[in-house]
């Protein structure tokens, strides 16, 4: 596969995964029991942390594929 095509495919997959993770982080709970009051979330979502970790994983996967050779 051409390097440009591989980089484009990888970027598309990483972007798709990132958007799914962000959507899951902000989505309401799947099941809500009537009469049960939910408290505040246990921890706030660290958006910068998620983005940094995603960046690291993308860089490592690109290195493993040999894109930087």
Secondary structure, 3 states (H helix, E strand, C coil): CCHHHHHHHHHHHHHHHHHHHHHHHHCCCCCCCCCCCCCCCCCCCCHHHHHHHHHHHHHHHHHHHCCCC
